[in-house]
Amino acid sequence: MTKEGEDIRGLEGEFTALAGPVIGKGPAGELFRKTASRAASKGGSPSAPGAVAAFLLGVFDDTTMSLEDGDWEDIRETLTEVSSEIDMDTLTALMRELLSRGKLSK
């Protein structure tokens, strides 16, 4: 495995450790891979995985963090997929945040 591959795997582990307790380890890993892939593509933000984790943990700061529309869509889709498996208060708070940002509709 290349150094870059090791770095990505390490970042995925950190992301999963942070977001896994909120949405589950499997969904957290999938969300990281989607976000990191978008971040690596043209126009993506390299800080996007951190911003996604911050959102899931309730510490997203609009003044210093930003996400692409696709990242918001992935968050919404992930929350919808895990809605029956995560804490209802947590789900409600996260969905309320998406709604307040206008990110609930497709």
Order of alpha helices (4+ residues) and beta strands (2+ residues): alpha-alpha-alpha-alpha-alpha
